[in-house]
Amino acid sequence: MSTFSRTTTALLGAVLVAGSLAAVAAARVAGPASHAAAAQVCVLLPDTKTSVRYELFDRPYLAAAFKKAKVSATIVNAQGDAQKMRSQADDCVASGAKVVLLDALDPGSGTAITNAVVSAGAKVIDYDRLVVGSKASYYVSFDNVKVGQLMGKGLVADLKKKGMYAKHPVVSELNGGITDNNAKLFKQGYDKILNPLYKNGTFKKAVGGDQWTDWDNQKGLKIFEQMLARNSNKIDASIAANDGLANSVVSALKNHGLKPIPVTGQDATPQGVQNIISGWQSGTVYKSVRTEANAAAAAAINIIKGQPVKTNGKVSGTKSILLTPVWVTKSNYKLLFKEGFVKKGQVCVGAFKKYCT
């Protein structure tokens, strides 16, 4: 869902990893059609550009869950190509898949893929991203409004901690991708926290300080640089919709020789954790991919076995399984090491080693 910043050495490593993963995924996609013939479930992953999570985490977790349940599955990656994803979906249903887990690239192609799959007699589970108004049977993700609320509450808490809350701080917002329904839900969440504070004058929204970034960190950096210019460098806090955009804020502040300000993040990336422990980022929202993958796999397995799928909510009319996110700060970041989501060796290295206690 989120693009990793390209402004640091850590990012360069991530890009190299993503490139390698892309090659691996491409090889898998190019495999013989017979490989998909026996699959009862097909997983359509979106890319490796916006996040390396899909190949590093989603694929192995999903594969393990289906293997344990003795349900055959094919997992493919569209590498950001909506036409390729449609072709992959067509191959899946032609090969007899009964359930498709879909992490759509965009609403238009997501709707078209869902219509084709459902018309062929299979069911669709929207995975991580909801295609609003589609014929998907279920949606599995984290409670994304709550994700945004955690960001908003985290920003408020850090402003209070730094003694800025009562000083009418100027706040900016770097939103994700305007075509990504999750990004809209994140914004809905943090706006629930911040809008009342703007309205009663406790906070001031920065001039030009509420913009969409398309999950592009370089665009986010440019936008925040412009925000600083329009506000004479006086921005006291910033909502950033993920860790990559948070790092864009951090980079801009460093470029101008400015001190750290409260900044939110999401995805619990190694870079995000480094910014947190070094005092440049307030916190990040941790969403366990293992938990999400296992929940989606369980739903698909129940459909295959003719068992009921337990849901706990609805989003835009779609029955949903909504998972609980966690706000991670300097006080509890080691949770990520304990759960294996981030390795200590990815965080506590080089200049950041001294911050790990």
C-alpha positions as CSV (number, residue, x, y, z in Angstrom):
1,M,0.0,0.0,0.0
2,S,2.7,2.4,0.8
3,T,5.8,3.6,-1.0
4,F,9.1,3.4,0.7
5,S,11.2,6.6,0.7
6,R,14.1,6.8,-1.7
7,T,16.0,9.4,0.2
8,T,18.1,7.2,2.4
9,T,20.5,4.3,2.2
10,A,17.9,2.1,3.9
11,L,15.6,2.9,1.0
12,L,18.1,2.0,-1.6
13,G,18.4,-1.4,0.0
14,A,14.6,-1.7,-0.1
15,V,14.5,-0.8,-3.7
16,L,17.1,-3.4,-4.6
17,V,15.1,-6.0,-2.6
18,A,11.9,-5.0,-4.3
19,G,13.7,-5.3,-7.7
20,S,14.8,-8.8,-6.9
21,L,11.4,-9.7,-5.6
22,A,9.9,-8.4,-8.8
23,A,12.1,-10.7,-10.8
24,V,11.1,-13.7,-8.7
25,A,7.4,-12.8,-8.9
26,A,7.6,-12.3,-12.6
27,A,9.2,-15.7,-13.0
28,R,6.5,-17.3,-10.9
29,V,3.8,-15.5,-13.0
30,A,5.4,-16.7,-16.2
31,G,5.3,-20.3,-15.0
32,P,3.2,-22.9,-16.9
33,A,-0.5,-22.6,-16.9
34,S,-0.8,-26.2,-15.5
35,H,0.6,-25.0,-12.2
36,A,-2.7,-23.2,-11.5
37,A,-4.8,-26.0,-12.7
38,A,-5.3,-27.7,-9.3
39,A,-5.7,-24.5,-7.3
40,Q,-8.8,-24.0,-5.3
41,V,-7.8,-20.5,-4.3
42,C,-6.1,-17.8,-6.2
43,V,-4.4,-14.8,-4.6
44,L,-3.9,-11.7,-6.7
45,L,-1.2,-9.5,-5.2
46,P,-0.8,-5.9,-6.6
47,D,2.9,-5.1,-6.9
48,T,6.3,-4.9,-5.2
49,K,6.8,-1.1,-5.7
50,T,4.4,0.4,-3.2
51,S,5.5,-2.1,-0.5
52,V,7.9,-5.0,-0.3
53,R,5.4,-6.6,2.2
54,Y,3.6,-8.5,-0.5
55,E,6.4,-10.8,-1.4
56,L,8.3,-10.7,1.9
57,F,5.2,-11.3,4.2
58,D,1.9,-11.8,2.5
59,R,3.0,-14.5,0.0
60,P,4.7,-16.9,2.5
61,Y,2.1,-16.4,5.2
62,L,-0.8,-17.1,2.8
63,A,1.0,-20.1,1.3
64,A,1.7,-21.6,4.7
65,A,-1.9,-21.2,5.8
66,F,-3.3,-22.9,2.7
67,K,-0.8,-25.6,2.9
68,K,-1.6,-26.3,6.5
69,A,-5.3,-26.6,5.6
70,K,-4.5,-28.8,2.6
71,V,-6.1,-26.3,0.3
72,S,-4.4,-25.8,-3.1
73,A,-3.5,-22.2,-3.9
74,T,-1.9,-20.1,-6.6
75,I,-0.3,-16.8,-5.6
76,V,0.6,-14.3,-8.3
77,N,1.8,-10.7,-8.4
78,A,0.7,-8.2,-11.1
79,Q,3.7,-6.0,-10.7
80,G,1.6,-2.9,-10.8
81,D,0.0,-3.8,-14.2
82,A,-3.9,-3.9,-14.0
83,Q,-4.1,-5.7,-17.4
84,K,-1.8,-8.4,-16.1
85,M,-3.9,-8.8,-13.0
86,R,-7.0,-9.2,-15.1
87,S,-5.3,-11.8,-17.2
88,Q,-4.1,-13.6,-14.0
89,A,-7.7,-13.5,-12.7
90,D,-9.0,-15.0,-15.9
91,D,-6.4,-17.8,-15.8
92,C,-7.4,-18.6,-12.2
93,V,-11.1,-19.0,-12.9
94,A,-10.5,-20.8,-16.1
95,S,-8.4,-23.3,-14.1
96,G,-11.2,-23.9,-11.6
97,A,-10.4,-21.6,-8.7
98,K,-13.5,-21.2,-6.4
99,V,-12.2,-18.3,-4.4
100,V,-10.1,-15.3,-5.4
101,L,-8.3,-13.1,-2.9
102,L,-8.0,-9.7,-4.6
103,D,-5.8,-6.8,-3.5
104,A,-6.8,-4.5,-6.3
105,L,-4.6,-1.9,-7.9
106,D,-7.4,0.6,-8.5
107,P,-11.2,0.7,-8.2
108,G,-11.9,0.4,-12.0
109,S,-9.8,-2.7,-12.6
110,G,-10.8,-4.1,-9.3
111,T,-14.5,-3.9,-10.2
112,A,-13.9,-5.4,-13.7
113,I,-11.9,-8.3,-12.2
114,T,-14.5,-9.0,-9.5
115,N,-17.4,-9.0,-12.1
116,A,-15.5,-11.4,-14.3
117,V,-14.7,-13.8,-11.4
118,V,-18.2,-13.7,-10.0
119,S,-19.7,-14.3,-13.4
120,A,-17.6,-17.4,-13.7
121,G,-19.1,-18.7,-10.5
122,A,-16.3,-18.0,-8.0
123,K,-16.3,-15.8,-5.0
124,V,-14.1,-12.8,-4.3
125,I,-12.6,-11.7,-1.0
126,D,-11.2,-8.2,-1.1
127,Y,-7.8,-8.4,0.7
128,D,-6.4,-5.3,2.4
129,R,-8.1,-2.9,0.0
130,L,-11.8,-2.7,-0.5
131,V,-13.3,-2.2,-4.0
132,V,-16.3,-0.1,-3.0
133,G,-19.6,-1.2,-4.5
134,S,-18.2,-4.4,-6.1
135,K,-19.6,-7.9,-5.9
136,A,-17.0,-9.1,-3.4
137,S,-18.4,-11.5,-0.8
138,Y,-16.1,-10.3,2.0
139,Y,-13.5,-7.8,2.9
140,V,-10.5,-8.6,5.1
141,S,-8.4,-5.8,6.4
142,F,-7.5,-3.8,9.5
143,D,-10.0,-1.3,10.8
144,N,-8.7,1.5,8.7
145,V,-10.7,4.3,10.3
146,K,-9.2,3.2,13.6
147,V,-5.7,3.3,11.9
148,G,-6.3,7.0,11.2
149,Q,-7.6,7.6,14.7
150,L,-4.5,6.1,16.1
151,M,-2.4,8.5,14.0
152,G,-4.5,11.5,15.1
153,K,-4.4,10.5,18.8
154,G,-0.7,9.8,18.6
155,L,0.0,13.3,17.1
156,V,-2.1,14.9,19.8
157,A,-0.3,13.0,22.6
158,D,3.1,14.0,21.3
159,L,2.1,17.6,21.0
160,K,1.0,17.5,24.7
161,K,4.2,15.7,25.7
162,K,6.3,18.4,24.0
163,G,4.2,21.2,25.6
164,M,2.9,22.4,22.2
165,Y,-0.8,21.5,22.5
166,A,-1.8,24.7,24.2
167,K,0.2,26.9,21.9
168,H,-2.1,26.6,18.9
169,P,0.2,24.4,16.8
170,V,0.2,24.6,13.0
171,V,-0.5,21.1,11.6
172,S,-0.2,19.7,8.1
173,E,-1.6,16.6,6.6
174,L,0.1,14.4,3.9
175,N,-2.6,12.0,2.8
176,G,-2.0,8.8,0.8
177,G,-3.5,8.0,-2.7
178,I,-6.8,9.6,-3.5
179,T,-7.9,6.6,-5.5
180,D,-7.0,4.2,-2.6
181,N,-10.1,3.6,-0.5
182,N,-7.9,2.7,2.5
183,A,-6.2,6.2,2.3
184,K,-9.7,7.8,2.4
185,L,-10.5,5.7,5.5
186,F,-7.2,6.7,7.2
187,K,-8.0,10.3,6.6
188,Q,-11.6,9.9,7.9
189,G,-10.0,8.5,11.1
190,Y,-7.5,11.2,11.7
191,D,-9.9,13.9,10.6
192,K,-12.3,12.7,13.4
193,I,-9.6,13.6,15.9
194,L,-8.2,16.8,14.3
195,N,-11.2,18.6,12.7
196,P,-12.8,19.4,16.1
197,L,-9.4,20.9,17.2
198,Y,-9.2,23.0,14.0
199,K,-12.8,24.1,14.5
200,N,-12.4,25.3,18.1
201,G,-9.1,27.0,17.4
202,T,-6.9,24.7,19.4
203,F,-4.9,23.7,16.3
204,K,-4.4,25.6,13.1
205,K,-4.2,23.9,9.7
206,A,-1.1,24.9,7.8
207,V,-1.7,27.0,4.7
208,G,-2.0,24.5,1.8
209,G,-1.5,21.9,4.5
210,D,-3.9,19.1,3.5
211,Q,-2.8,17.3,0.3
212,W,-2.8,13.9,-1.4
213,T,0.5,12.4,-2.4
214,D,-0.4,9.3,-4.5
215,W,1.7,7.3,-2.0
216,D,4.7,8.9,-3.8
217,N,7.4,9.8,-1.3
218,Q,9.2,12.1,-3.7
219,K,6.0,13.9,-4.3
220,G,5.4,14.0,-0.6
221,L,8.8,15.6,0.0
222,K,8.1,18.2,-2.7
223,I,4.7,19.0,-1.3
224,F,6.0,19.3,2.3
225,E,8.8,21.5,1.1
226,Q,6.1,23.8,-0.5
227,M,4.1,23.7,2.7
228,L,7.2,24.9,4.7
229,A,7.7,27.7,2.2
230,R,4.1,28.8,2.4
231,N,4.1,28.8,6.2
232,S,7.6,30.4,6.7
233,N,8.9,27.1,8.0
234,K,6.4,27.2,10.9
235,I,4.8,23.8,10.9
236,D,4.6,22.3,14.3
237,A,3.3,18.8,13.6
238,S,2.3,16.7,10.6
239,I,0.1,13.8,9.9
240,A,1.9,11.6,7.4
241,A,-0.2,8.6,6.1
242,N,2.7,6.1,6.2
243,D,6.3,5.8,7.2
244,G,7.6,6.7,3.8
245,L,5.7,10.0,3.8
246,A,6.8,10.6,7.4
247,N,10.4,10.2,6.2
248,S,9.6,12.8,3.5
249,V,8.7,15.2,6.3
250,V,11.8,14.3,8.2
251,S,14.0,14.8,5.2
252,A,12.5,18.2,4.5
253,L,13.0,19.3,8.1
254,K,16.7,18.2,8.0
255,N,17.2,19.9,4.6
256,H,16.1,23.2,6.2
257,G,18.1,22.7,9.4
258,L,14.9,22.5,11.4
259,K,14.3,20.5,14.6
260,P,12.1,17.4,14.9
261,I,8.3,17.9,15.1
262,P,5.6,15.4,16.0
263,V,5.0,13.3,12.9
264,T,2.9,10.1,12.4
265,G,3.5,7.1,10.3
266,Q,2.1,3.7,9.4
267,D,3.4,0.3,8.4
268,A,6.1,-0.2,11.0
269,T,8.9,-0.2,8.5
270,P,12.6,-0.4,9.7
271,Q,13.1,3.2,8.5
272,G,10.0,4.3,10.4
273,V,11.2,2.6,13.6
274,Q,14.7,4.2,13.2
275,N,13.0,7.6,12.9
276,I,11.0,6.8,16.0
277,I,13.9,5.8,18.2
278,S,16.0,8.7,17.1
279,G,13.3,11.2,18.0
280,W,12.2,12.3,14.5
281,Q,8.9,10.4,14.4
282,S,6.1,10.2,17.0
283,G,5.0,6.7,16.2
284,T,3.8,4.3,13.5
285,V,0.7,2.1,13.1
286,Y,1.6,-1.6,13.2
287,K,-0.7,-3.9,11.2
288,S,0.4,-7.5,11.5
289,V,0.5,-9.0,8.0
290,R,0.6,-12.4,9.5
291,T,-2.7,-11.8,11.3
292,E,-4.3,-10.3,8.2
293,A,-3.1,-13.1,5.9
294,N,-4.2,-15.8,8.3
295,A,-7.7,-14.2,8.6
296,A,-8.1,-13.9,4.8
297,A,-6.9,-17.5,4.3
298,A,-9.3,-18.7,7.0
299,A,-12.2,-17.0,5.2
300,A,-11.2,-18.6,1.9
301,I,-10.7,-22.0,3.4
302,N,-14.2,-21.8,5.0
303,I,-15.8,-21.0,1.7
304,I,-14.0,-23.9,0.0
305,K,-15.1,-26.3,2.8
306,G,-18.7,-25.0,2.9
307,Q,-18.3,-23.5,6.4
308,P,-19.6,-20.2,7.6
309,V,-17.4,-17.1,7.5
310,K,-17.5,-15.1,10.7
311,T,-17.4,-11.4,10.2
312,N,-17.4,-8.5,12.7
313,G,-18.6,-5.5,10.6
314,K,-19.5,-4.0,7.3
315,V,-17.6,-1.5,5.2
316,S,-19.6,0.2,2.4
317,G,-22.1,-2.6,2.5
318,T,-19.5,-5.4,2.3
319,K,-19.4,-8.0,5.1
320,S,-16.0,-7.5,6.7
321,I,-13.4,-9.0,9.0
322,L,-11.8,-6.0,10.6
323,L,-8.6,-6.5,12.6
324,T,-7.2,-4.3,15.3
325,P,-4.1,-2.1,14.6
326,V,-1.5,-1.1,17.2
327,W,0.2,2.3,17.8
328,V,3.9,1.8,18.2
329,T,6.2,4.4,19.8
330,K,9.6,4.4,21.4
331,S,8.1,2.8,24.5
332,N,6.9,-0.4,22.8
333,Y,8.8,-0.7,19.5
334,K,10.5,-4.0,20.6
335,L,7.1,-5.6,20.1
336,L,8.0,-5.6,16.4
337,F,11.1,-7.6,17.1
338,K,9.3,-10.1,19.3
339,E,6.7,-10.8,16.6
340,G,9.3,-11.1,13.9
341,F,7.8,-8.3,11.8
342,V,11.0,-6.2,11.9
343,K,14.4,-7.6,12.8
344,K,16.6,-5.9,15.3
345,G,19.4,-6.1,12.8
346,Q,17.4,-4.0,10.3
347,V,16.9,-1.2,12.9
348,C,19.7,-1.2,15.4
349,V,22.6,-0.6,12.9
350,G,25.0,2.2,12.1
351,A,24.0,5.6,13.6
352,F,20.8,4.1,15.1
353,K,22.6,1.4,17.1
354,K,23.1,3.8,20.0
355,Y,19.3,4.4,20.3
356,C,18.5,0.7,20.9
357,T,18.5,-0.1,24.6
